[in-house]
Amino acid sequence: MEPTQTRHPWRATLRTLAAAIVGAITLIPVVAVTAGVDTVPAVAQVIAVATAVTRVLALPAVDAWLRRYLPWLATTPPGVGKP
């Protein structure tokens, strides 16, 4: 059986990019202090928005919408899992 990374290399790339972004999010407090934007509300806002977007993207209804209108962003590629 062929690995999914081989069958869908661009999905593997997007997942890696998403993981890198999540890792970078943990650096927001350091970047904020370095940039002189060390106020808690600004940092908290960025973290809260990223958390909310992630939660919304995890909803089954949103994933169904993504599969229909933005299939490149859905959890599975178009046609996978369909008879």
GUGU-184363 format. One record per residue (C-alpha): residue number from 1; x, y negated, z negated; residue in one letter. Coordinates in steps of 0.2 Angstrom, whole numbers, plus 5000, padded with zeros to 4 digits. Layout:
<recs>
<rec><torfi>NUM</torfi><east>X</east><north>Y</north><up>Z</up><roba>a</roba></rec>
...
</recs>
This chain:
<recs>
<rec><torfi>1</torfi><east>5000</east><north>5000</north><up>5000</up><roba>m</roba></rec>
<rec><torfi>2</torfi><east>5007</east><north>4983</north><up>5005</up><roba>e</roba></rec>
<rec><torfi>3</torfi><east>5009</east><north>4970</north><up>4991</up><roba>p</roba></rec>
<rec><torfi>4</torfi><east>4997</east><north>4955</north><up>4991</up><roba>t</roba></rec>
<rec><torfi>5</torfi><east>5012</east><north>4944</north><up>4992</up><roba>q</roba></rec>
<rec><torfi>6</torfi><east>5016</east><north>4951</north><up>5008</up><roba>t</roba></rec>
<rec><torfi>7</torfi><east>4998</east><north>4951</north><up>5015</up><roba>r</roba></rec>
<rec><torfi>8</torfi><east>4994</east><north>4934</north><up>5009</up><roba>h</roba></rec>
<rec><torfi>9</torfi><east>5011</east><north>4924</north><up>5007</up><roba>p</roba></rec>
<rec><torfi>10</torfi><east>5003</east><north>4907</north><up>5007</up><roba>w</roba></rec>
<rec><torfi>11</torfi><east>4992</east><north>4912</north><up>4992</up><roba>r</roba></rec>
<rec><torfi>12</torfi><east>5007</east><north>4918</north><up>4982</up><roba>a</roba></rec>
<rec><torfi>13</torfi><east>5015</east><north>4901</north><up>4986</up><roba>t</roba></rec>
<rec><torfi>14</torfi><east>5000</east><north>4892</north><up>4980</up><roba>l</roba></rec>
<rec><torfi>15</torfi><east>5000</east><north>4902</north><up>4964</up><roba>r</roba></rec>
<rec><torfi>16</torfi><east>5018</east><north>4898</north><up>4961</up><roba>t</roba></rec>
<rec><torfi>17</torfi><east>5015</east><north>4880</north><up>4964</up><roba>l</roba></rec>
<rec><torfi>18</torfi><east>5000</east><north>4880</north><up>4952</up><roba>a</roba></rec>
<rec><torfi>19</torfi><east>5011</east><north>4889</north><up>4939</up><roba>a</roba></rec>
<rec><torfi>20</torfi><east>5025</east><north>4876</north><up>4941</up><roba>a</roba></rec>
<rec><torfi>21</torfi><east>5012</east><north>4862</north><up>4939</up><roba>i</roba></rec>
<rec><torfi>22</torfi><east>5006</east><north>4870</north><up>4923</up><roba>v</roba></rec>
<rec><torfi>23</torfi><east>5024</east><north>4871</north><up>4917</up><roba>g</roba></rec>
<rec><torfi>24</torfi><east>5027</east><north>4853</north><up>4921</up><roba>a</roba></rec>
<rec><torfi>25</torfi><east>5011</east><north>4847</north><up>4912</up><roba>i</roba></rec>
<rec><torfi>26</torfi><east>5020</east><north>4853</north><up>4896</up><roba>t</roba></rec>
<rec><torfi>27</torfi><east>5033</east><north>4839</north><up>4899</up><roba>l</roba></rec>
<rec><torfi>28</torfi><east>5020</east><north>4825</north><up>4900</up><roba>i</roba></rec>
<rec><torfi>29</torfi><east>5024</east><north>4819</north><up>4882</up><roba>p</roba></rec>
<rec><torfi>30</torfi><east>5043</east><north>4818</north><up>4886</up><roba>v</roba></rec>
<rec><torfi>31</torfi><east>5040</east><north>4809</north><up>4902</up><roba>v</roba></rec>
<rec><torfi>32</torfi><east>5028</east><north>4797</north><up>4894</up><roba>a</roba></rec>
<rec><torfi>33</torfi><east>5041</east><north>4793</north><up>4880</up><roba>v</roba></rec>
<rec><torfi>34</torfi><east>5055</east><north>4791</north><up>4893</up><roba>t</roba></rec>
<rec><torfi>35</torfi><east>5044</east><north>4780</north><up>4904</up><roba>a</roba></rec>
<rec><torfi>36</torfi><east>5038</east><north>4769</north><up>4888</up><roba>g</roba></rec>
<rec><torfi>37</torfi><east>5020</east><north>4775</north><up>4889</up><roba>v</roba></rec>
<rec><torfi>38</torfi><east>5021</east><north>4784</north><up>4873</up><roba>d</roba></rec>
<rec><torfi>39</torfi><east>5003</east><north>4780</north><up>4868</up><roba>t</roba></rec>
<rec><torfi>40</torfi><east>4993</east><north>4795</north><up>4862</up><roba>v</roba></rec>
<rec><torfi>41</torfi><east>4977</east><north>4790</north><up>4872</up><roba>p</roba></rec>
<rec><torfi>42</torfi><east>4986</east><north>4790</north><up>4889</up><roba>a</roba></rec>
<rec><torfi>43</torfi><east>4995</east><north>4807</north><up>4886</up><roba>v</roba></rec>
<rec><torfi>44</torfi><east>4979</east><north>4814</north><up>4879</up><roba>a</roba></rec>
<rec><torfi>45</torfi><east>4969</east><north>4808</north><up>4894</up><roba>q</roba></rec>
<rec><torfi>46</torfi><east>4980</east><north>4817</north><up>4906</up><roba>v</roba></rec>
<rec><torfi>47</torfi><east>4980</east><north>4833</north><up>4896</up><roba>i</roba></rec>
<rec><torfi>48</torfi><east>4961</east><north>4832</north><up>4894</up><roba>a</roba></rec>
<rec><torfi>49</torfi><east>4958</east><north>4830</north><up>4912</up><roba>v</roba></rec>
<rec><torfi>50</torfi><east>4969</east><north>4844</north><up>4918</up><roba>a</roba></rec>
<rec><torfi>51</torfi><east>4961</east><north>4855</north><up>4905</up><roba>t</roba></rec>
<rec><torfi>52</torfi><east>4943</east><north>4851</north><up>4911</up><roba>a</roba></rec>
<rec><torfi>53</torfi><east>4948</east><north>4853</north><up>4929</up><roba>v</roba></rec>
<rec><torfi>54</torfi><east>4955</east><north>4870</north><up>4925</up><roba>t</roba></rec>
<rec><torfi>55</torfi><east>4940</east><north>4875</north><up>4916</up><roba>r</roba></rec>
<rec><torfi>56</torfi><east>4928</east><north>4870</north><up>4929</up><roba>v</roba></rec>
<rec><torfi>57</torfi><east>4938</east><north>4879</north><up>4943</up><roba>l</roba></rec>
<rec><torfi>58</torfi><east>4936</east><north>4895</north><up>4932</up><roba>a</roba></rec>
<rec><torfi>59</torfi><east>4917</east><north>4895</north><up>4933</up><roba>l</roba></rec>
<rec><torfi>60</torfi><east>4910</east><north>4908</north><up>4945</up><roba>p</roba></rec>
<rec><torfi>61</torfi><east>4898</east><north>4896</north><up>4953</up><roba>a</roba></rec>
<rec><torfi>62</torfi><east>4913</east><north>4884</north><up>4957</up><roba>v</roba></rec>
<rec><torfi>63</torfi><east>4923</east><north>4899</north><up>4964</up><roba>d</roba></rec>
<rec><torfi>64</torfi><east>4908</east><north>4904</north><up>4975</up><roba>a</roba></rec>
<rec><torfi>65</torfi><east>4907</east><north>4886</north><up>4981</up><roba>w</roba></rec>
<rec><torfi>66</torfi><east>4926</east><north>4886</north><up>4985</up><roba>l</roba></rec>
<rec><torfi>67</torfi><east>4924</east><north>4902</north><up>4994</up><roba>r</roba></rec>
<rec><torfi>68</torfi><east>4911</east><north>4894</north><up>5005</up><roba>r</roba></rec>
<rec><torfi>69</torfi><east>4918</east><north>4877</north><up>5008</up><roba>y</roba></rec>
<rec><torfi>70</torfi><east>4937</east><north>4878</north><up>5003</up><roba>l</roba></rec>
<rec><torfi>71</torfi><east>4941</east><north>4896</north><up>5005</up><roba>p</roba></rec>
<rec><torfi>72</torfi><east>4960</east><north>4892</north><up>5004</up><roba>w</roba></rec>
<rec><torfi>73</torfi><east>4957</east><north>4887</north><up>4986</up><roba>l</roba></rec>
<rec><torfi>74</torfi><east>4946</east><north>4901</north><up>4981</up><roba>a</roba></rec>
<rec><torfi>75</torfi><east>4952</east><north>4915</north><up>4970</up><roba>t</roba></rec>
<rec><torfi>76</torfi><east>4952</east><north>4928</north><up>4984</up><roba>t</roba></rec>
<rec><torfi>77</torfi><east>4955</east><north>4925</north><up>5002</up><roba>p</roba></rec>
<rec><torfi>78</torfi><east>4941</east><north>4925</north><up>5014</up><roba>p</roba></rec>
<rec><torfi>79</torfi><east>4934</east><north>4942</north><up>5018</up><roba>g</roba></rec>
<rec><torfi>80</torfi><east>4943</east><north>4951</north><up>5004</up><roba>v</roba></rec>
<rec><torfi>81</torfi><east>4931</east><north>4961</north><up>4993</up><roba>g</roba></rec>
<rec><torfi>82</torfi><east>4917</east><north>4961</north><up>5006</up><roba>k</roba></rec>
<rec><torfi>83</torfi><east>4911</east><north>4977</north><up>5014</up><roba>p</roba></rec>
</recs>
